[in-house]
Amino acid sequence: MLHVQIHDYARKLLEARGTEAIAEAAQKAIGLEKEGLTEEARNWRQIAEAMKQMRGPHQS
């Protein structure tokens, strides 16, 4: 998956599902990794990381 595609998908997912989308993407990556689908798992980890960056720093 291209960098632009990852960020576009991450933005759409974050808008649609909120911050829960980050955990969902991480869970999806774990499941794919267990199935031996390492490339797909890597894509989902990148999507989760992109969403974390979009969310910004934590506020206290």
N, C-alpha and C positions, 0 to 999 in steps of 0.2 A: 504494500500500500504506500502510495506517495505521501510525502510530508504534508502537502496541501490537502490531500484527501483525509488524512488523519485529523488535521485540525478542523476541517469542515464538518466531518462526522462528529467529532468531539463537541463542537459548538452546538450542533443541532441536538445531540443527545442530552447535553447539559441543559439546554433551554426546555426540552420536552420533559425531562425526568428530574431536574434539579440536582442537588448534590448527591442524591442517592445513586445517580448514574455512575459515579466514580466507583463505588463499591460494587455495583453490578458489573462494570467492565472488568474489575479485578477478579471477580468470581468467574466470569466468562473465560478470562485468561487461564485461570487455574484449571477449569474443566477441560479446556482445549489442550492444555499441556498434558493432563492425565491421559487424554486420548491419543497423544503422540503428535498432535497438530501444532508443532512448535512455531511455525511461521505465523499462523493465525493467532496463536497465543501472544506472540511478540507484538502483533498489530494491536491487540486489545490492551496490552500493557502500555503501549504508546498512546492510545486513545485515553486511557485513564490518566496518564501523566499530563497530557495536554489539557484535560479538564481541570486537573489540580492547578496548573499554571493559570488557566482562565479564571478560576475562582479567586485567585489572589491570596495574599497573606491573611492569616487568621486575625480577627479583631478581638481585643480583650475588653 
